[in-house]
Amino acid sequence: MRKFDTKIQHLKYKVLREVARQAWNDTLYDNLLDIPKLIVPGKVPTMRCCVYKERAIVSERVKLAMGGNKENPNVIEVIDIACDECPVGGYEVTNACRGCLAHRCEDVCRFGAITFDSDHAAHIDKSKCKECGQCAKVCPYTAIVSRKRPCQNACKVKAISMNENKAATIDNDKCISCGACVYQCPFGAIMDKSFMLNAVDLLKKSSEGRNYKLYAVVAPSISSQFTYAKLGQVVTGIKELGFHTVVEAALGADMVALAESKELAEKGFLTSSCCPAFVEYIHKSFPELEPFVSHNLSPMAAIAKYIKETDENAKVIFIGPCTAKKAEVQKESVKPYVDAALTFEELQALFDSRDIDITTLEQGVLDNASYFGRIFARCGGLSDAVSEGLKEQGLDGFELKPCSCDGIEACRTALIKKSKNLLDANFIEGMACSGGCIGGAGCLTHGAKSKSDVDKYGNEAMEKNISDAVAVLK
């Protein structure tokens, strides 16, 4: 069974796997120049114009696998030399143009960008076009279309533009690190930095008998990943890597559901704090709404905080679907509790870098969280959990009116309505990725089936209500 959705993911994985393998063996810096040749062997190019360009791009991927540009605070970076195959884009006249006599497109263009050839077919001068789109609106044949690059289409916060070399560039003042551009770029020219070397270092030191226990906190969306194996085998595989214990981030979600529902009842209106990309979106695009963001830590940070307060010798690595988590763990409010964040893609690379075939392993068990904590992984799950939290704390007299936002565009609509006092809701559940965490850029697989996998995983929880799950922490 395929482990990844796309060949781009597979290429990215091969680089991550090789970097990790060399790191385990303490040979990374000795063999750094050889990795591109291992990834792209032979002399025949398979993806680019020549094998040397392929290797040059792999070299840039290796740098990102090792942490990327330390001077760039963003966890998402563009590989400039890989970003050269997409058309410039913008408005174009298609062959649907009939060379009509009305010339409405010419009349409406205020910049003189439209001309006609001898057959009366329209043409757009890109040097004059301001991409206002008026010509496309008035064309009776809808012959004028806007062709945007995949990364620009994917970025719903408009953080991506083109530089003077026609390569994508990211505006860090707008970017929310959601990683949508990473997953959608068909050339893999945009990647998330990996902090896998930090994780390998922690794992190696732990195995050497350093005085700490290494905890893996796994996101509940893990239930929809690693479809070629059983979830219990994945848990055992994580321990085989050297982790002392595997804990569900869903248990942190249970903690957050109780705290957030109580906070909502006290304040009367709230936006969730679980999705770091959504919280960052409010910070950058709707700063006036920041006071409404829940003051609770995310489930990842909440359970990591509990672990470190309970075990003073603990180190915590989060494993999930989210590139924005890599940015969250760098925040001062979270940094003390989480030592590194990995994606499911990186976990797969770690397994294979140690030649761990999880399909051959016995099944371990994850039994920490409730049904409601586990369904945080899909859109609508948090709202269901807050409703349950109100009920279990005797606050069901408060009428919950949730607005579950599936994707950043839905988040934008809800936030605009709230800023204009037009939102008929008192709780905004913001999920930057389509479908929720199951659509995260760091997932191995993306698909509709993921939601049913999460619900099935939730129904397998031993604790059916939130209070019982949290009670074990007291």
C-alpha positions as CSV (number, residue, x, y, z in Angstrom):
1,M,0.0,0.0,0.0
2,R,1.2,3.5,-0.8
3,K,2.5,5.5,2.1
4,F,2.1,8.9,0.5
5,D,-0.4,10.8,-1.6
6,T,2.1,12.2,-4.1
7,K,5.5,11.6,-5.6
8,I,6.6,15.0,-4.2
9,Q,5.9,13.7,-0.7
10,H,7.9,10.6,-1.5
11,L,10.9,12.7,-2.7
12,K,10.8,14.8,0.4
13,Y,10.6,11.7,2.6
14,K,13.7,10.1,0.9
15,V,15.7,13.2,1.8
16,L,14.4,13.2,5.4
17,R,15.1,9.5,5.7
18,E,18.7,9.8,4.5
19,V,19.5,12.8,6.6
20,A,18.1,11.0,9.7
21,R,20.0,7.8,8.8
22,Q,23.3,9.7,8.6
23,A,22.5,11.6,11.8
24,W,21.9,8.3,13.7
25,N,25.3,7.1,12.5
26,D,27.1,10.4,13.3
27,T,28.2,10.7,9.6
28,L,25.9,13.5,8.4
29,Y,28.5,16.2,8.0
30,D,31.0,13.8,6.6
31,N,28.6,12.6,3.9
32,L,26.7,15.8,3.3
33,L,27.8,16.2,-0.3
34,D,27.0,12.5,-1.1
35,I,23.3,12.6,-0.2
36,P,22.1,14.3,-3.5
37,K,23.9,11.5,-5.4
38,L,22.2,8.9,-3.2
39,I,18.8,10.5,-3.9
40,V,19.4,11.1,-7.6
41,P,21.8,8.3,-8.8
42,G,23.0,7.8,-12.3
43,K,23.3,10.3,-15.1
44,V,19.8,10.4,-16.6
45,P,17.5,13.1,-15.2
46,T,14.1,12.0,-14.1
47,M,12.4,15.3,-13.1
48,R,14.4,18.2,-14.5
49,C,16.5,19.3,-17.5
50,C,19.6,17.7,-16.2
51,V,20.8,15.5,-13.3
52,Y,23.0,18.2,-11.9
53,K,20.0,20.6,-11.4
54,E,18.1,17.8,-9.7
55,R,21.0,17.2,-7.3
56,A,21.3,21.0,-6.7
57,I,17.7,21.1,-5.7
58,V,18.1,18.0,-3.5
59,S,21.0,19.8,-1.8
60,E,18.5,22.6,-0.9
61,R,16.1,20.0,0.4
62,V,18.8,18.6,2.6
63,K,19.4,22.1,4.1
64,L,15.7,22.3,5.0
65,A,15.8,18.8,6.4
66,M,18.6,20.1,8.7
67,G,16.6,23.1,9.9
68,G,16.8,25.5,7.0
69,N,17.8,29.2,7.1
70,K,18.3,30.1,10.8
71,E,17.9,33.8,10.0
72,N,14.4,33.2,8.6
73,P,11.9,32.8,11.5
74,N,9.3,31.2,9.2
75,V,9.1,27.4,9.2
76,I,8.0,27.5,5.5
77,E,10.7,28.3,2.9
78,V,10.9,28.5,-0.9
79,I,13.6,26.6,-2.8
80,D,14.2,29.3,-5.5
81,I,16.0,27.0,-8.0
82,A,13.1,24.5,-7.9
83,C,10.5,27.2,-8.5
84,D,10.9,27.8,-12.3
85,E,8.5,25.5,-14.1
86,C,5.1,27.2,-13.4
87,P,3.7,29.7,-15.9
88,V,3.8,33.3,-14.8
89,G,0.0,33.3,-14.6
90,G,-2.4,36.2,-14.4
91,Y,-5.2,36.9,-16.8
92,E,-5.0,35.3,-20.3
93,V,-7.1,35.2,-23.4
94,T,-8.0,31.6,-24.3
95,N,-9.0,30.3,-27.8
96,A,-12.6,30.7,-26.8
97,C,-12.2,34.3,-27.9
98,R,-14.4,34.7,-31.0
99,G,-13.0,38.1,-32.2
100,C,-16.3,39.8,-31.5
101,L,-17.1,43.4,-32.6
102,A,-18.3,44.6,-29.2
103,H,-14.8,44.7,-27.7
104,R,-16.2,45.1,-24.2
105,C,-12.8,43.9,-22.7
106,E,-11.0,46.8,-24.4
107,D,-13.6,49.3,-23.3
108,V,-13.5,48.3,-19.6
109,C,-9.7,48.1,-19.4
110,R,-8.4,51.4,-17.8
111,F,-4.7,50.5,-18.4
112,G,-4.7,50.0,-22.2
113,A,-3.6,46.4,-21.8
114,I,-5.9,44.9,-24.4
115,T,-5.1,44.9,-28.1
116,F,-6.4,42.9,-31.1
117,D,-4.7,41.0,-33.9
118,S,-5.7,40.9,-37.6
119,D,-8.4,38.2,-36.7
120,H,-9.8,40.5,-34.1
121,A,-8.8,38.2,-31.3
122,A,-7.9,39.9,-28.0
123,H,-4.4,39.8,-26.4
124,I,-3.3,41.0,-23.0
125,D,-0.1,43.0,-22.5
126,K,1.2,41.6,-19.2
127,S,3.5,44.7,-18.7
128,K,0.3,46.9,-18.6
129,C,-2.2,44.5,-17.0
130,K,-3.0,45.2,-13.3
131,E,-5.0,42.0,-12.9
132,C,-8.1,43.8,-11.9
133,G,-10.2,41.2,-13.6
134,Q,-12.7,43.6,-15.2
135,C,-12.1,42.2,-18.7
136,A,-12.9,38.7,-17.6
137,K,-16.2,39.9,-16.0
138,V,-17.5,41.5,-19.2
139,C,-16.4,38.9,-21.8
140,P,-19.6,37.3,-23.2
141,Y,-17.7,34.1,-24.0
142,T,-15.9,33.9,-20.7
143,A,-12.8,33.6,-22.9
144,I,-10.6,35.5,-20.4
145,V,-9.4,33.5,-17.4
146,S,-7.2,34.0,-14.4
147,R,-4.4,31.5,-14.1
148,K,-2.8,31.5,-10.7
149,R,0.2,29.4,-9.7
150,P,-0.8,26.5,-7.4
151,C,1.0,28.0,-4.4
152,Q,-0.9,31.3,-4.8
153,N,-4.2,29.4,-5.2
154,A,-3.4,27.3,-2.1
155,C,-2.5,30.3,0.0
156,K,-5.8,31.8,1.2
157,V,-4.1,34.5,3.3
158,K,-2.4,36.0,0.2
159,A,1.1,35.6,1.6
160,I,2.6,34.4,-1.7
161,S,3.7,36.6,-4.6
162,M,6.4,36.4,-7.3
163,N,9.8,38.1,-7.1
164,E,11.8,39.6,-9.9
165,N,13.0,36.2,-11.0
166,K,9.4,34.9,-11.1
167,A,10.0,32.6,-8.2
168,A,7.5,32.4,-5.3
169,T,8.3,34.5,-2.3
170,I,6.5,34.4,1.1
171,D,5.5,37.5,3.1
172,N,6.3,36.5,6.7
173,D,4.0,39.2,8.0
174,K,1.0,37.4,6.4
175,C,2.1,33.7,6.4
176,I,0.4,31.6,9.1
177,S,2.6,28.5,8.5
178,C,-0.3,26.3,7.6
179,G,1.7,24.6,4.9
180,A,-1.1,24.6,2.3
181,C,1.4,25.8,-0.3
182,V,3.8,23.0,0.7
183,Y,1.3,20.3,-0.1
184,Q,0.0,21.9,-3.2
185,C,3.2,22.9,-5.0
186,P,3.5,20.3,-7.8
187,F,7.3,20.7,-8.0
188,G,8.0,20.6,-4.2
189,A,9.5,24.1,-4.4
190,I,8.1,25.1,-1.1
191,M,8.9,23.0,2.0
192,D,8.6,23.2,5.8
193,K,11.8,23.2,7.8
194,S,12.5,20.0,9.6
195,F,13.6,19.8,13.2
196,M,14.2,16.1,13.0
197,L,17.9,16.5,13.9
198,N,16.8,17.9,17.3
199,A,14.6,14.8,17.7
200,V,17.4,12.4,16.7
201,D,19.7,14.1,19.1
202,L,17.2,13.7,22.0
203,L,16.6,10.1,21.1
204,K,20.3,9.3,21.0
205,K,21.1,11.0,24.3
206,S,18.1,9.2,25.9
207,S,19.4,5.8,24.7
208,E,22.9,6.7,26.1
209,G,21.4,7.0,29.6
210,R,21.0,10.7,29.9
211,N,18.9,11.6,33.0
212,Y,15.6,12.2,31.2
213,K,12.6,10.3,29.9
214,L,11.5,11.1,26.3
215,Y,7.8,11.3,25.8
216,A,6.1,11.2,22.4
217,V,2.8,13.2,22.3
218,V,0.9,12.1,19.3
219,A,-2.0,14.0,17.6
220,P,-5.3,12.2,17.4
221,S,-5.2,12.5,13.6
222,I,-2.6,9.7,13.7
223,S,-5.7,7.4,13.5
224,S,-6.1,8.3,9.9
225,Q,-2.5,7.9,8.9
226,F,-0.1,4.9,8.4
227,T,-2.9,3.1,6.6
228,Y,-0.6,0.2,5.7
229,A,-0.3,-0.8,9.4
230,K,-2.4,-0.9,12.5
231,L,-2.4,2.0,14.9
232,G,-1.1,-0.2,17.8
233,Q,1.9,-1.1,15.6
234,V,2.7,2.6,15.0
235,V,2.6,3.1,18.8
236,T,5.1,0.2,19.3
237,G,7.2,1.6,16.5
238,I,7.5,4.9,18.2
239,K,8.7,3.2,21.3
240,E,11.2,1.2,19.2
241,L,12.7,4.5,18.2
242,G,13.6,5.1,21.8
243,F,10.7,6.9,23.3
244,H,9.9,6.1,26.9
245,T,6.1,6.6,26.6
246,V,3.6,7.5,24.0
247,V,0.8,9.9,25.2
248,E,-2.2,11.1,23.3
249,A,-2.5,14.8,22.6
250,A,-6.2,14.0,22.8
251,L,-5.9,13.9,26.5
252,G,-4.7,17.5,26.4
253,A,-7.7,18.1,24.2
254,D,-9.9,16.8,27.0
255,M,-8.2,19.2,29.4
256,V,-8.8,22.1,26.9
257,A,-12.4,21.2,26.3
258,L,-13.2,21.5,30.0
259,A,-11.3,24.7,30.4
260,E,-12.4,26.3,27.2
261,S,-16.1,25.5,27.8
262,K,-15.9,27.1,31.3
263,E,-14.1,30.2,29.8
264,L,-16.7,30.5,27.2
265,A,-19.6,30.4,29.7
266,E,-17.8,33.1,31.7
267,K,-17.0,35.4,28.8
268,G,-20.0,34.8,26.5
269,F,-17.9,34.7,23.3
270,L,-14.7,32.9,22.4
271,T,-12.6,31.7,19.5
272,S,-10.6,28.5,19.9
273,S,-6.9,28.4,20.6
274,C,-6.2,24.8,19.4
275,C,-5.1,25.5,15.8
276,P,-1.9,27.6,15.8
277,A,-2.4,28.7,12.2
278,F,-5.9,30.0,13.0
279,V,-4.6,31.8,16.1
280,E,-1.7,33.3,14.0
281,Y,-4.3,34.4,11.4
282,I,-6.2,36.4,14.0
283,H,-2.9,37.9,15.3
284,K,-1.9,39.0,11.8
285,S,-5.1,39.8,10.1
286,F,-7.7,40.5,12.8
287,P,-5.7,41.9,15.7
288,E,-8.8,43.6,17.1
289,L,-10.2,40.2,17.8
290,E,-7.2,38.9,19.8
291,P,-8.9,39.5,23.2
292,F,-11.5,36.9,22.2
293,V,-9.0,34.1,21.6
294,S,-9.2,31.5,24.4
295,H,-6.4,31.9,26.9
296,N,-6.0,28.2,27.1
297,L,-2.9,26.5,25.7
298,S,-3.4,24.2,22.7
299,P,-4.0,20.4,23.5
300,M,-0.3,19.7,22.6
301,A,1.0,22.3,25.0
302,A,-1.5,21.5,27.7
303,I,-0.6,17.8,28.0
304,A,3.1,18.6,27.6
305,K,2.9,21.1,30.4
306,Y,1.2,18.4,32.6
307,I,3.9,15.9,31.7
308,K,6.8,18.2,32.6
309,E,5.1,19.3,35.9
310,T,4.5,15.7,36.8
311,D,8.0,14.4,35.7
312,E,10.8,16.9,36.2
313,N,13.1,14.7,34.1
314,A,10.8,14.7,31.1
315,K,11.5,15.8,27.5
316,V,8.6,16.0,25.1
317,I,8.4,15.6,21.3
318,F,5.1,16.3,19.5
319,I,4.2,14.2,16.5
320,G,1.3,15.3,14.3
321,P,0.0,16.6,10.9
322,C,0.8,20.2,11.4
323,T,3.6,22.4,10.0
324,A,2.3,25.3,12.1
325,K,3.0,23.4,15.3
326,K,6.7,23.8,14.4
327,A,6.1,27.6,14.7
328,E,4.0,27.2,17.9
329,V,6.7,25.3,19.8
330,Q,9.0,28.3,19.3
331,K,6.7,30.7,21.1
332,E,7.8,31.7,24.6
333,S,4.5,30.4,26.1
334,V,5.0,26.9,24.7
335,K,8.8,26.5,24.4
336,P,9.3,25.4,28.0
337,Y,6.9,22.4,27.5
338,V,7.6,21.0,24.0
339,D,11.2,20.3,23.0
340,A,10.5,19.5,19.3
341,A,7.7,19.1,16.8
342,L,7.6,16.5,14.0
343,T,5.1,15.7,11.3
344,F,3.8,12.3,10.3
345,E,6.0,12.5,7.2
346,E,9.0,12.9,9.4
347,L,7.9,10.0,11.7
348,Q,7.8,7.7,8.6
349,A,11.3,8.9,7.7
350,L,12.5,8.1,11.2
351,F,11.0,4.6,11.1
352,D,12.7,3.8,7.9
353,S,16.0,5.4,8.8
354,R,16.2,2.8,11.6
355,D,14.9,0.0,9.3
356,I,11.8,-0.4,11.6
357,D,9.1,-2.2,9.7
358,I,6.1,-1.4,11.8
359,T,3.9,-4.0,10.1
360,T,5.9,-6.7,11.8
361,L,5.5,-5.3,15.3
362,E,3.2,-6.3,18.2
363,Q,0.4,-3.8,18.9
364,G,0.8,-1.2,21.6
365,V,-2.1,0.6,23.2
366,L,-3.2,4.2,23.4
367,D,-6.0,4.5,26.0
368,N,-5.5,7.9,27.6
369,A,-8.2,10.1,26.1
370,S,-12.0,10.3,25.7
371,Y,-14.1,10.1,22.6
372,F,-14.4,13.9,22.6
373,G,-10.7,14.5,22.9
374,R,-10.0,12.2,20.0
375,I,-12.4,13.9,17.6
376,F,-10.6,17.2,17.9
377,A,-8.7,15.9,14.8
378,R,-11.6,16.7,12.5
379,C,-13.6,19.9,11.9
380,G,-16.6,20.1,14.3
381,G,-15.0,17.9,16.9
382,L,-13.9,20.8,19.1
383,S,-17.4,22.3,19.1
384,D,-18.8,18.9,20.1
385,A,-16.3,18.6,22.9
386,V,-17.1,22.1,24.2
387,S,-20.8,21.3,24.2
388,E,-20.0,18.1,26.2
389,G,-17.7,20.2,28.5
390,L,-20.5,22.6,29.3
391,K,-22.8,19.7,30.1
392,E,-20.4,17.8,32.3
393,Q,-19.6,20.9,34.3
394,G,-23.3,21.8,34.9
395,L,-23.0,24.8,32.5
396,D,-25.5,23.5,30.0
397,G,-27.7,26.5,30.8
398,F,-25.4,28.4,28.6
399,E,-26.6,28.2,25.1
400,L,-23.8,27.2,22.8
401,K,-24.0,28.6,19.3
402,P,-20.9,27.3,17.5
403,C,-19.5,28.3,14.2
404,S,-17.2,25.5,12.9
405,C,-14.9,26.8,10.3
406,D,-13.6,24.3,7.8
407,G,-10.5,25.9,6.3
408,I,-9.0,29.3,6.5
409,E,-11.5,30.9,4.0
410,A,-14.4,29.9,6.3
411,C,-12.4,31.3,9.2
412,R,-12.0,34.6,7.4
413,T,-15.7,34.8,6.7
414,A,-16.6,34.2,10.4
415,L,-14.0,36.7,11.7
416,I,-15.2,39.4,9.3
417,K,-18.8,38.8,10.4
418,K,-17.7,39.0,14.1
419,S,-15.7,42.2,13.5
420,K,-18.9,43.8,12.0
421,N,-21.1,42.3,14.8
422,L,-23.0,40.2,12.2
423,L,-22.0,36.7,13.5
424,D,-24.9,34.7,14.9
425,A,-22.6,32.5,17.0
426,N,-20.8,32.7,20.4
427,F,-18.0,30.3,19.7
428,I,-15.7,30.1,16.6
429,E,-13.9,26.8,16.1
430,G,-11.2,27.8,13.7
431,M,-9.5,25.1,11.6
432,A,-7.0,26.4,9.1
433,C,-6.8,23.2,7.1
434,S,-9.6,21.7,5.1
435,G,-11.3,19.0,7.2
436,G,-9.4,20.0,10.3
437,C,-6.1,18.4,11.5
438,I,-6.7,15.4,9.2
439,G,-6.0,17.8,6.3
440,G,-2.7,19.1,7.7
441,A,0.3,19.6,5.4
442,G,2.4,17.1,7.3
443,C,-0.1,14.2,6.8
444,L,1.0,11.1,4.9
445,T,-2.5,10.8,3.3
446,H,-5.3,13.3,2.8
447,G,-8.9,12.3,2.1
448,A,-12.5,12.1,3.1
449,K,-12.0,8.7,4.7
450,S,-9.8,10.3,7.3
451,K,-12.9,11.7,9.1
452,S,-14.5,8.3,9.5
453,D,-11.2,6.9,10.7
454,V,-11.1,9.6,13.4
455,D,-14.7,9.0,14.5
456,K,-14.0,5.2,14.6
457,Y,-10.9,5.9,16.7
458,G,-13.0,8.1,19.0
459,N,-15.6,5.4,19.5
460,E,-12.8,3.0,20.6
461,A,-11.9,5.2,23.6
462,M,-12.3,3.5,26.9
463,E,-13.5,6.7,28.5
464,K,-16.7,8.0,26.9
465,N,-16.8,11.3,28.7
466,I,-14.3,14.1,29.2
467,S,-14.3,14.2,33.0
468,D,-13.5,10.5,33.4
469,A,-10.5,10.9,31.1
470,V,-9.1,13.9,32.9
471,A,-9.7,12.3,36.3
472,V,-6.7,10.0,35.8
473,L,-4.5,13.1,35.8
474,K,-5.5,14.1,39.4
